[in-house]
Amino acid sequence: MGLSGIGGSFAALAFVVALILVLAWALKKLPGAGLRPLSGLRVVASLAIGPRERVVIVDCGGQQLLLGVTQHGVNLLYTLPEPLLDAPTQAGFAEMLARLKSKDSA
């Protein structure tokens, strides 16, 4: 006797959700999965210059590169002779909300 009706639908949904969770866990554990940032490589600043075009400064082992990024590829535009200062970190939502609340009460 097989599962049918609503019970079968819930069992299939539970199986699919469990499968997604197991695959996500396995993907995080696999080396080179691409979900973890590489050590020594980070984006310092980024500026949109069009709907799908960006100019990005990437720090690669202490050397900073200016890259042009389009939907068709990435091009090295310039190698910076001296590293730029790090871009200011964006405040989290809680910090921004606290600042807005303090401005309203003042």
C-alpha positions in Angstrom: 0.0 0.0 0.0 1.6 3.3 -1.1 1.3 6.8 0.1 -1.4 8.7 -1.6 -3.1 12.0 -1.4 -2.0 14.7 1.0 0.3 12.4 3.0 2.2 11.4 -0.1 2.6 15.1 -1.1 4.0 16.0 2.3 6.4 13.0 2.2 7.6 14.0 -1.2 8.0 17.6 -0.1 9.9 16.6 3.0 12.2 14.4 0.9 13.0 17.2 -1.5 13.7 19.7 1.3 16.0 17.1 3.1 17.8 16.5 -0.2 18.4 20.2 -0.7 19.8 20.6 2.8 22.1 17.6 2.4 23.4 18.8 -0.9 24.0 22.3 0.5 25.9 20.9 3.4 28.0 18.7 1.1 28.7 21.6 -1.2 30.0 23.7 1.7 32.3 20.8 2.8 33.8 20.1 -0.7 37.1 21.8 -1.3 37.1 24.3 -4.2 33.3 24.6 -4.2 33.7 28.3 -4.9 31.5 29.4 -2.0 34.3 30.4 0.3 36.4 33.5 -0.5 40.0 32.8 -1.5 42.6 33.9 0.9 44.7 36.8 -0.4 42.1 37.9 -2.9 39.4 40.5 -2.1 37.4 43.2 -3.7 38.5 46.6 -2.3 36.0 48.8 -4.3 33.4 48.5 -7.0 31.6 51.0 -9.1 28.8 50.4 -11.6 29.3 52.3 -14.9 26.4 50.7 -16.7 23.6 48.2 -16.3 25.9 45.3 -16.6 29.3 46.9 -16.5 31.5 47.5 -13.4 35.0 48.8 -12.6 36.4 46.9 -9.7 39.6 47.2 -7.6 40.8 43.8 -6.5 43.6 43.2 -3.9 45.6 40.2 -4.9 48.4 39.4 -2.4 49.0 43.1 -1.6 48.9 44.2 -5.3 45.8 46.1 -6.4 44.4 45.7 -9.9 41.8 47.8 -11.7 39.5 45.5 -13.6 36.7 46.1 -16.1 33.9 43.6 -15.7 31.2 43.1 -18.4 28.8 40.4 -19.1 31.2 39.1 -21.7 34.5 39.1 -19.7 37.0 40.7 -17.3 39.8 42.9 -18.6 42.8 44.2 -16.7 42.7 48.0 -17.0 45.5 49.1 -14.8 47.9 47.9 -12.1 47.9 50.4 -9.2 51.5 51.4 -8.2 50.4 52.0 -4.6 47.5 50.3 -2.8 44.4 52.5 -2.2 43.1 52.8 1.3 40.4 50.3 2.1 36.9 51.4 1.2 34.9 52.3 4.3 32.8 49.3 5.4 29.1 49.7 5.0 27.2 49.8 8.2 25.0 46.9 9.0 21.2 47.3 9.1 21.0 47.5 12.9 23.6 50.3 13.0 21.9 52.2 10.3 18.5 51.8 12.0 20.0 53.0 15.3 21.5 56.1 13.6 18.1 56.9 12.0 16.3 56.5 15.3 18.8 58.8 17.1 18.3 61.5 14.4 14.5 61.3 14.7 14.6 61.7 18.5 17.1 64.7 18.4 
